[in-house]
Amino acid sequence: MAILIKPIVTEKMTNLTEKSSQARKKKDGSAPVNCVYGFYVDPSANKIQIKKAVEEKFGVSVVNVNTLNRAGKNKSRYTKKGLIAGRTAAIKKAYVTLKDGDQIDFYANIN
């Protein structure tokens, strides 16, 4: 079972990562500090499992893990054949805070 499903690479998450790194930059201008990254994770995973998975996959030190469960929404639409009802999938997100100076580059393996 894979704990990490995929990283959250959206404009909002990118701004949060950049804002956290710029707010806590060292005075000498070296590497950013305490970057926050988001991941979609397995709904049954706990914070300890998420921390171990991120540390093993990316080789970084995790300071803090915050999780949230987003419930699925009921959706319906009207068609020629009548009302079609369904539901979007529920998802679990994890926001991972890294140790000072650690970074994750999601685009390193792109050719």
N, C-alpha and C positions, 0 to 999 in steps of 0.2 A: 504494500500500500504506500503510495506516494503522499507524503505530508504536504509538501509545497506543490500546488497545482500550477500557478503561474504568477509572475510579478505583476503588480498593478502599475502600468505605465500609461498614465493619463496626464493631462496638463495640470490638474489639481494636485496629483501626487508628486509630480516633478517640482511644482512650485513649493510644496511643503518640504521636500528634500533640500532644495536650494535655500529656502528661507532658514531652515534649521542649521544648515552648515554655515551660512553667512552670519547669522546672529552669534554664533559661538566660535568664530574664527580666532585663531591665536594672534597675538599682537605682531609676531614676526612675519605673518602672512603665509605660513606654511599650511599643511593639509587641514581641511575642514574638520570640525569636531562634532561628535554626536549626531551623525546623519540618521534620518528616519526613512525607512523603506517600507513599502506595503506589499503584501502578498495575498493571493487567494489561497486558502488552505483547506484541507480535508475537514469537514464539519465535526468529525469525532476526535480531532487532534487537540491536545491540551498545550499549554504554554511551554512546558518543559520539552515536549516533542518538537515543537516548532523551533525553539531555540537550538536544539541539537541539530536539526535538519539544516538550518541556515548556516550554522558554524561549520558543518561538514561539507556542504555544497560549495560555499563561497570562501571558506578559510578566513573568516573574520570572527571577532569577539562580540557577542551580543550582550548588551547591558540590560535591556528591558524589552518585554513583549506585551503589547496590548492587543486584545482580540475583541471582535464584535460579530454577532450573528445577525444577518439581514434576512428577514422572513420573506418568503415568496409572496407575490401579489396575485390576486384573482384578476383575470382578464376575460373579457367577452367581446365578441364582435357580431354584427348582424350581416348575414349573407342571404343569398337567394333561397337557400335551403333552411333558413332559420337561424336561431341563436346558437353560436358556438362558444362554449365556455371552456376555460383552461386556467392554468396557473404557471407563473414563472418559477424558476428554481430558487430555492433558498441557498444562501452562500455564507461562508465564514471568511472574514478578513482578519489579517494580523498586521499590526504596525510594529516593526522591529527597530529598536534604537541600538546603534552600534557604538563601540568603544571609541575614544578619542583617536582621530586619524584614520580609522578604518573606512573603506569605501567599497561599494559594489558597483561594478561596471557591467550593466546588462547588455551593452552593445559591443563587447570585446570580441565576440566570436563571429560577428557579421562580416562577410566578405564584400 
